[in-house]
Amino acid sequence: MKQLVAITINTFKETIRDRVLAVIVVFALLMIAGGLWLGSISLGEQGRMIKDFGLVAVSGFGLIVAVFVAASLVHKEVEKRTVFVLFSKPVSRAAFIAGKFIGLCGTMAVVLAGMGLFLFALVWIVAGEASGMVLLAVLMIYVQLLAVVAVTIFFSTMGSAILAAVLGICVFVAGQLSHNVLALTRLGRNPVTEALSWVVYVIVPNFSAMDVKAGAVGEQTLAWGRIGLWTAYILAYVVVVLALAALVFRRKEF
Amino acid sequence: MTVQDGEAIRSGAATSAQSRAAVLVRDLHKTVAVGFLRRQVEILRGVDLVVDRGEVFGLLGPNGAGKTTTVKVALGLMRPTSGSVQLDVEGLGRVGYLPENPYFYDYLSGREFLGFCARLFGLDAAARHERVEALLCDVSLVDAAGTHLRKYSKGMLQRIGIAQALINDPELVLLDEPMTGLDPVGRVEVKRIIERLHERGKTVMFNSHILSDVHELCSRIAIMRSGRVIWQGTIDEALDEAPSLEDFFMKVVTS
């Protein structure tokens, strides 16, 4: 447990002190502020445009941070041979994987909280609306990204960092679309494509079950029970993927 | 702790002949797959080695002889293909290790890095502070303790590496090329550290190409070539056969 805490703190320091992260966050804030301009050219929908555009920016930049940082976390330790120092001490491979994940989740929480509060303040100042739904939507985006971080760490234990990042993005996109793709293939009545899309639907996390952005901009009512169930599903998914990552990493030699 | 055929297992009752061994390597083989075609390369071809408790032991050999691989297998960083390594300690909690050409976390200061290593051994805050400050003093890095490791010179990294290897006050210390990159002052300091460890009854095993340091510090040595130990004995036995350790080493590895 103490090893897990040590690796978590170290990973948090590693990721939060990364200068590239600061640059990405600055760009994200500029992009969110760009919603002001879009809002100004929309007719009477300024608040909605800022929220919509802002949440897309939070999701997009959150994804960039999640995927690229997660992909390099394990890979960098192996490449730079800091694993020699770690695993010559009483540190289990499972604690290493879990510590890396939790540490990055801490950094993601700081980044998304910053972006979320900035968007919340913008909506409040411009549209005069203290929208708690915006903060809830950012929280749901955070939960989605936890699954992406776990999947990317899993891929990074098997291959290169770039491949892990690409696969992480693929899983995020597939998670958004898998439900609709499955529905479409069922209409086509082709058993092969239907079976394939069913496999993808089962393997990737189902993000489409929770359209948080639609809820935040008032297009959909969000039920707390549904949110809780979906969050529990994503967290269970994360635990399974991290257990698989630890299993793969356990067999690795340095 | 015993590493055998890929798994760490509990030590059984040691025989009397083995009871004073801090490290016991028996018929250790390691084969790795190399390249796209997964060509099998045998790195270790039956290493037999005994390091006694409380001695300073030098593991010598030309590049590619298998010294680092032997140490990595002992620490569980690699799995043996066959054979076993038995360490006279319970788990890795009483082992210290300095890898060759160490690289540490750029974004941490020297003090933070040692604190992190101390946390990995479960030291509480007070013990951590005491141990970290004492080691920073031992390796003469007190003035640079707050500087990020990315600004450290090679010699400073080597010294912080030695400090992290000693953070848990280990009974067995494995050092891979500890003198590499050090200036004469740094080398003297590291030699004094190894001497102090010896005086305190710790077992030290180190790999080195600097034979004068080996001569000065070690009581016994082993020489490896092509994945095997081809000679093992005391420094005095080596010097009986050649005028200097360098001459003896050349004689053994070229024979």
Boltz contact constraints between the chains, C-beta under 6 A:
constraints:
  - contact:
      token1: [A, 2]
      token2: [B, 122]
      max_distance: 6.0
  - contact:
      token1: [A, 3]
      token2: [B, 120]
      max_distance: 6.0
  - contact:
      token1: [A, 6]
      token2: [B, 116]
      max_distance: 6.0
  - contact:
      token1: [A, 6]
      token2: [B, 119]
      max_distance: 6.0
  - contact:
      token1: [A, 6]
      token2: [B, 120]
      max_distance: 6.0
  - contact:
      token1: [A, 10]
      token2: [B, 116]
      max_distance: 6.0
  - contact:
      token1: [A, 14]
      token2: [B, 107]
      max_distance: 6.0
  - contact:
      token1: [A, 17]
      token2: [B, 107]
      max_distance: 6.0
  - contact:
      token1: [A, 80]
      token2: [B, 103]
      max_distance: 6.0
  - contact:
      token1: [A, 81]
      token2: [B, 103]
      max_distance: 6.0
  - contact:
      token1: [A, 84]
      token2: [B, 99]
      max_distance: 6.0
  - contact:
      token1: [A, 87]
      token2: [B, 77]
      max_distance: 6.0
  - contact:
      token1: [A, 88]
      token2: [B, 75]
      max_distance: 6.0
  - contact:
      token1: [A, 88]
      token2: [B, 97]
      max_distance: 6.0
  - contact:
      token1: [A, 89]
      token2: [B, 92]
      max_distance: 6.0
  - contact:
      token1: [A, 89]
      token2: [B, 120]
      max_distance: 6.0
  - contact:
      token1: [A, 90]
      token2: [B, 91]
      max_distance: 6.0
  - contact:
      token1: [A, 90]
      token2: [B, 92]
      max_distance: 6.0
  - contact:
      token1: [A, 90]
      token2: [B, 93]
      max_distance: 6.0
  - contact:
      token1: [A, 91]
      token2: [B, 120]
      max_distance: 6.0
  - contact:
      token1: [A, 253]
      token2: [B, 78]
      max_distance: 6.0
  - contact:
      token1: [A, 254]
      token2: [B, 77]
      max_distance: 6.0
